[in-house]
Amino acid sequence: MLEHAAQDYRNRGYRLMSGSFYAHFPHLERYYQRLGVTVLDPGQPLLLRVPQPVRSVLAYPAEPTMRQMWRPPSRQPLA
């Protein structure tokens, strides 16, 4: 399912896929990491760098009970 979403994001020209899950499901961290997803610590904001001409950083906050995750959709297809 994740690779299907990544293909759709690539086709649309997107540069980032992101999501979140509740921290009280710790087994999901390893699951998503095996799929090439970076999983942030509980409550850690997702920081996005905005390219020129804006040149700034946007922070997407997370509740302490949530873990955010991200992955570029341009990676090789997942197994």
N, C-alpha and C positions, 0 to 999 in steps of 0.2 A: 504494500500500500504506500509506503514512504517513497519508493522509487517511482511509482506512478505519479505521485504528487510532485516529485522533483522534475520529472519529465514535463509535466504541465507548466511548472514554474520556468523551466528553461525555454520552452516554446513561447512563453509570454515575455521573455527577456528579463525576468526578475533575477536579482543577484543574491537574494537571501531568503531562506525559509526559517521560520521561527515558530515556537509553540511553548507550551508550559504544561506542567503536571503537578499534582499535589505532592509535597515532600513526604507525606506519610506512606508513599508507595516506593520505597527505596530500591526495589528490584528493577524499576523502570530506568534508573540511571545506567546500569550496565547494558540493558537492552538497547537503549538509544545510542550509547557510545559504540556498541558493536556495529551499528548502522552508519557510523561516521558523523554522528551528531555531537556537538559540544554541549555539555550539560553544566549549567551554572549552579553555584551553591544556593541553598534556600534563601530567598529574599534578595539575592544579588540582582541588580538592575542589568538589563541588556543595553549595552552602549553601542550606538551606531554612529559611524563617522559619515557626515554629509559632505560630498565632494564639492569642488569649486562650482560656482562662485561663492556659495554659502560658507563653506569651510567651518563647520561646527560639529559638535557631538550632541546627539540626542540620547537621553536616558529614558528607557522604558522601565518604570519601577515594577517591583514584584512584592507581593505580600510575603511575610515571613514564612507562610505555610506553602508557598509556591516555588517551583524550580523552573526557570526559563531555560530554553535550549535553542540552538541555531545550527544551521548548516548551509553552505552554499549549494545551490541546486546543480552546479556544473561539474560535480565529481563524477567519476566513472560510475556506471550502473552498479547497483548493489546486488549482491548475491541473494 
